[in-house]
């Protein structure tokens, strides 16, 4: 939840980066279409509310990486704003929801094949327009992530790159699905350093 994501903020805030944790309705209350819409609307709201923003950087872990990846595929003409997304850090994400249909996880998500298809970043990649081509995407995965997380991260990163996006793949040694993101509270952690290298932007 957004309430549990504050641990990542101090190292970035200390460098002049404003951090916003976005919440959404999780399953079973939230339907996958609604979750994606809520995150997209949140970003549109921020851009409208804070006109001085000089660039947006997305970061998400696991389900959050999936939602951040869906933001990258947004048709912003429907929202009346076009956020200047300069980068995305996608950590141990799920980019193809179809395999979830065959697991207990779908007992609460209750996704149909159509819902999974339209909310799978892997199936929603758009060719990079000039603004998107300038967006730096980092797809990170943990050494001890499950084979499925590792496979999806690799394939999604490659598919983005093939569509003209600027993509880096990072395979982090010695971490698992959880501490890969928990370490963001550490100043010296490699993913924290990625954030600190971002230009200061309110």
Sine and cosine of phi, psi and omega as CSV:
sin_phi,cos_phi,sin_psi,cos_psi,sin_omega,cos_omega
0.00,0.00,0.27,-0.96,0.03,-1.00
-0.89,0.46,-0.50,0.87,-0.03,-1.00
-0.94,0.35,-0.34,0.94,-0.02,-1.00
-0.98,-0.20,0.11,0.99,-0.09,-1.00
-0.98,-0.19,0.01,1.00,-0.07,-1.00
-0.91,0.41,-0.36,0.93,-0.03,-1.00
-0.86,0.51,-0.41,0.91,-0.04,-1.00
-0.99,0.13,-0.20,0.98,-0.15,-0.99
-0.97,0.25,-0.72,0.70,-0.16,-0.99
-0.79,0.62,-0.73,0.68,-0.01,-1.00
-0.88,0.47,-0.50,0.86,0.00,-1.00
-0.99,0.14,-0.70,0.72,0.01,-1.00
-0.86,0.50,-0.60,0.80,0.01,-1.00
-0.90,0.44,-0.30,0.95,0.04,-1.00
-0.98,-0.20,0.17,0.99,0.05,-1.00
1.00,0.05,0.24,0.97,0.02,-1.00
-0.99,-0.13,0.80,-0.60,0.08,-1.00
-0.98,0.18,0.73,-0.68,-0.04,-1.00
-0.91,-0.42,0.77,-0.64,0.04,-1.00
-0.86,-0.52,0.83,-0.56,0.08,-1.00
-1.00,-0.09,0.84,-0.54,-0.08,-1.00
-0.99,-0.13,0.76,-0.65,0.05,-1.00
-0.98,-0.19,0.33,-0.94,0.05,-1.00
-0.41,-0.91,0.31,-0.95,-0.02,-1.00
-0.97,0.23,0.91,-0.42,0.00,-1.00
-0.99,0.14,0.31,-0.95,0.02,-1.00
-0.93,0.37,0.50,-0.87,0.10,0.99
-1.00,0.08,-0.12,0.99,0.02,-1.00
-0.90,0.44,-0.70,0.72,-0.05,-1.00
-1.00,-0.02,0.71,-0.70,0.11,-0.99
-1.00,-0.04,0.47,-0.88,-0.08,-1.00
-0.83,0.55,-0.68,0.74,0.04,-1.00
-0.85,0.52,-0.66,0.75,-0.03,-1.00
-0.93,0.38,-0.65,0.76,0.00,-1.00
-0.86,0.51,-0.75,0.67,-0.01,-1.00
-0.88,0.47,-0.69,0.72,0.01,-1.00
-0.89,0.46,-0.67,0.74,-0.01,-1.00
-0.88,0.48,-0.67,0.74,-0.01,-1.00
-0.93,0.36,-0.66,0.75,0.04,-1.00
-0.89,0.45,-0.69,0.72,0.01,-1.00
-0.91,0.42,-0.58,0.81,0.02,-1.00
-0.88,0.48,-0.68,0.74,0.00,-1.00
-0.92,0.39,-0.67,0.74,0.05,-1.00
-0.87,0.49,-0.66,0.75,0.02,-1.00
-0.88,0.48,-0.72,0.70,-0.02,-1.00
-0.88,0.48,-0.68,0.73,-0.03,-1.00
-0.91,0.41,-0.62,0.78,0.02,-1.00
-0.95,0.32,-0.63,0.77,-0.08,-1.00
-0.96,0.28,-0.61,0.79,-0.06,-1.00
-0.89,-0.46,1.00,0.08,-0.12,-0.99
-0.93,0.37,-0.27,0.96,-0.03,-1.00
-0.99,0.10,0.03,1.00,0.00,-1.00
-0.87,0.49,0.77,-0.64,-0.03,-1.00
-0.97,-0.24,0.33,0.94,0.02,-1.00
0.54,-0.84,0.60,-0.80,-0.02,-1.00
-0.91,-0.42,0.69,-0.73,0.08,-1.00
-0.84,-0.54,0.81,-0.59,-0.01,-1.00
-1.00,-0.07,0.58,-0.81,0.14,-0.99
-0.58,-0.82,0.75,-0.66,0.03,-1.00
-0.51,-0.86,0.47,-0.88,0.00,-1.00
-0.83,-0.55,0.73,-0.69,0.06,-1.00
0.86,0.52,-0.90,-0.43,0.05,-1.00
-0.87,0.49,-0.55,0.84,0.04,-1.00
-0.92,0.40,-0.57,0.82,0.06,-1.00
-0.92,0.39,-0.62,0.79,0.07,-1.00
-0.87,0.50,-0.72,0.69,-0.03,-1.00
-0.92,0.38,-0.64,0.77,0.05,-1.00
-0.90,0.44,-0.62,0.78,0.04,-1.00
-0.91,0.42,-0.59,0.81,0.05,-1.00
-0.92,0.39,-0.54,0.84,0.07,-1.00
-0.87,0.48,-0.61,0.79,0.00,-1.00
-0.89,0.45,-0.40,0.92,-0.04,-1.00
-0.99,-0.13,0.19,0.98,-0.10,-0.99
-0.95,0.32,0.68,-0.73,0.19,-0.98
-1.00,0.02,0.99,-0.14,-0.15,-0.99
-0.96,0.29,-0.16,0.99,0.04,-1.00
-0.88,0.47,-0.41,0.91,0.01,-1.00
-0.96,0.27,-0.24,0.97,-0.12,-0.99
-0.93,-0.36,-0.13,0.99,0.05,-1.00
0.97,0.24,0.07,1.00,0.06,-1.00
-0.65,-0.76,0.36,-0.93,0.09,-1.00
-0.76,-0.65,0.99,-0.11,0.01,-1.00
-0.87,0.50,0.63,-0.78,0.05,-1.00
-1.00,0.07,0.99,0.11,-0.04,-1.00
-0.99,0.11,0.94,-0.34,-0.09,-1.00
-1.00,-0.06,-0.31,0.95,-0.01,-1.00
-0.19,-0.98,0.32,-0.95,0.05,-1.00
-0.57,-0.82,0.73,-0.68,0.09,-1.00
-0.92,-0.39,0.95,-0.31,-0.07,-1.00
-0.96,-0.29,0.91,-0.42,-0.17,-0.99
-0.91,-0.41,0.87,-0.50,0.08,-1.00
0.74,0.68,0.81,0.58,-0.10,-0.99
-1.00,-0.09,0.15,-0.99,0.12,-0.99
-0.92,-0.39,0.85,-0.53,-0.11,-0.99
-0.89,-0.46,-0.11,0.99,0.10,-1.00
-0.71,-0.70,0.92,-0.38,-0.11,-0.99
-0.99,0.11,-0.19,0.98,-0.08,-1.00
-0.83,0.56,-0.69,0.73,0.00,-1.00
-0.87,0.50,-0.45,0.89,-0.01,-1.00
-0.91,0.41,-0.45,0.89,-0.02,-1.00
-0.85,0.52,-0.41,0.91,-0.09,-1.00
-0.98,-0.20,0.26,0.97,-0.03,-1.00
-0.82,-0.57,0.19,-0.98,0.03,-1.00
-0.89,0.45,-0.38,0.93,-0.01,-1.00
-0.85,0.53,-0.54,0.84,-0.03,-1.00
-0.97,0.25,-0.13,0.99,0.07,-1.00
-0.88,0.48,-0.58,0.81,0.03,-1.00
-0.99,-0.10,-0.52,0.85,0.01,-1.00
-0.96,0.29,-0.56,0.83,0.05,-1.00
0.81,0.59,0.73,0.68,-0.01,-1.00
-1.00,0.04,0.63,-0.78,0.21,-0.98
-1.00,0.02,0.15,-0.99,0.05,-1.00
-0.88,0.48,-0.62,0.78,-0.02,-1.00
-0.90,0.44,-0.66,0.75,0.02,-1.00
-0.91,0.42,-0.70,0.72,0.01,-1.00
-0.89,0.47,-0.64,0.76,-0.05,-1.00
-0.91,0.42,-0.75,0.66,-0.08,-1.00
-0.97,0.26,-0.20,0.98,0.02,-1.00
-0.92,-0.40,0.35,0.94,0.07,-1.00
-0.98,-0.17,0.93,-0.36,-0.01,-1.00
-0.79,0.61,-0.57,0.82,-0.02,-1.00
-0.87,0.50,-0.50,0.87,-0.04,-1.00
-0.99,-0.14,0.03,1.00,-0.07,-1.00
-0.87,-0.49,0.27,0.96,-0.04,-1.00
-0.93,0.36,0.78,-0.62,0.05,-1.00
-0.96,-0.27,0.55,-0.83,0.08,-1.00
-0.83,0.55,0.66,-0.75,-0.10,-1.00
-0.94,0.33,0.91,-0.42,0.17,-0.99
-0.96,0.29,0.20,-0.98,-0.06,-1.00
-0.77,0.63,-0.66,0.75,-0.01,-1.00
-0.91,0.43,-0.64,0.77,0.00,-1.00
-0.94,0.34,-0.58,0.82,0.00,-1.00
-0.89,0.46,-0.45,0.89,0.01,-1.00
-0.99,0.11,-0.14,0.99,0.00,-1.00
-0.99,0.13,0.84,-0.55,0.00,-1.00
-1.00,0.03,0.88,-0.48,-0.01,-1.00
-0.95,-0.33,0.83,-0.57,0.08,-1.00
-0.94,-0.34,0.88,-0.48,0.06,-1.00
-0.97,-0.25,0.94,-0.34,-0.06,-1.00
-0.94,-0.34,0.58,-0.81,0.02,-1.00
-0.62,-0.79,0.51,-0.86,-0.03,-1.00
-1.00,0.02,0.56,-0.83,0.05,-1.00
-0.82,0.58,-0.63,0.77,-0.06,-1.00
-0.98,-0.19,0.32,0.95,0.20,-0.98
-0.91,0.42,0.32,-0.95,0.04,-1.00
-0.92,0.39,0.38,-0.92,0.03,-1.00
-0.82,0.58,-0.55,0.84,-0.02,-1.00
-0.93,0.36,-0.69,0.73,0.07,-1.00
-0.88,0.48,-0.67,0.74,-0.03,-1.00
-0.92,0.40,-0.68,0.73,0.01,-1.00
-0.89,0.46,-0.73,0.68,-0.05,-1.00
-0.91,0.42,-0.62,0.78,0.02,-1.00
-0.89,0.47,-0.72,0.70,0.00,-1.00
-0.88,0.47,-0.75,0.66,-0.08,-1.00
-0.94,0.35,-0.60,0.80,0.01,-1.00
-0.93,0.37,-0.69,0.72,0.04,-1.00
-0.86,0.51,-0.68,0.73,0.01,-1.00
-0.92,0.40,-0.62,0.78,0.00,-1.00
-0.93,0.38,-0.65,0.76,0.08,-1.00
-0.87,0.50,-0.73,0.69,-0.01,-1.00
-0.87,0.49,-0.67,0.75,0.00,-1.00
-0.90,0.44,-0.44,0.90,0.01,-1.00
-1.00,0.03,0.08,1.00,0.08,-1.00
0.99,-0.15,0.08,1.00,0.03,-1.00
-0.98,0.20,0.43,-0.90,0.06,-1.00
-1.00,0.02,0.95,-0.31,-0.16,-0.99
-0.79,-0.61,0.68,-0.74,0.17,-0.98
-0.86,-0.51,0.65,-0.76,0.06,-1.00
-0.95,-0.30,0.74,-0.67,-0.03,-1.00
-0.79,-0.62,0.88,-0.48,0.03,-1.00
-0.97,-0.26,0.95,-0.30,-0.13,-0.99
-1.00,-0.02,0.86,-0.51,-0.04,-1.00
-0.98,0.21,0.53,-0.85,0.17,-0.99
0.97,0.24,0.23,0.97,0.02,-1.00
-0.78,-0.63,0.34,-0.94,0.03,-1.00
-0.90,-0.43,-0.19,-0.98,-0.11,-0.99
-0.89,0.46,-0.42,0.91,-0.07,-1.00
-0.99,-0.17,-0.75,0.66,-0.06,-1.00
-0.97,0.26,-0.18,0.98,0.10,-1.00
-0.88,0.48,-0.52,0.86,0.00,-1.00
-0.98,-0.18,-0.53,0.85,-0.01,-1.00
-0.89,0.46,-0.46,0.89,-0.03,-1.00
-0.96,0.28,-0.07,1.00,0.04,-1.00
-0.89,0.46,-0.25,0.97,0.05,-1.00
-0.97,0.24,-0.19,0.98,-0.05,-1.00
-1.00,-0.05,0.78,-0.63,-0.03,-1.00
-0.85,0.53,-0.60,0.80,-0.14,-0.99
-1.00,0.01,-0.08,1.00,-0.06,-1.00
-0.92,0.40,0.61,-0.79,-0.12,-0.99
-0.87,0.50,-0.64,0.77,0.01,-1.00
-0.95,0.32,-0.52,0.85,0.10,-0.99
-0.90,0.43,-0.64,0.77,0.01,-1.00
-0.90,0.44,-0.60,0.80,0.07,-1.00
-0.85,0.53,-0.70,0.71,0.01,-1.00
-0.91,0.42,-0.63,0.77,-0.04,-1.00
-0.95,0.32,-0.34,0.94,0.01,-1.00
-0.99,0.17,-0.18,0.98,0.01,-1.00
-0.92,0.38,0.56,-0.83,0.08,-1.00
-0.87,0.48,0.62,-0.79,0.03,-1.00
-0.88,0.48,0.80,-0.60,0.00,-1.00
-0.53,-0.85,0.81,-0.59,-0.02,-1.00
-0.93,0.38,0.00,0.00,0.00,0.00
